[in-house]
Amino acid sequence: MARLLALLGRPDRHLPPVVHVAGTNGKGSVIAFLRAILEAAG
């Protein structure tokens, strides 16, 4: 993966910070909790 990203010019370095939440249950709760934490942190 590192070699491929290097060949592509490291496009991953130009992306904004991202949190990916996946799974069957609890995504809404996790996102709500994470949002509260991030908003409280500024």
Helices and strands as residue ranges (DSSP letters): H 2-7, G 11-14, H 27-41
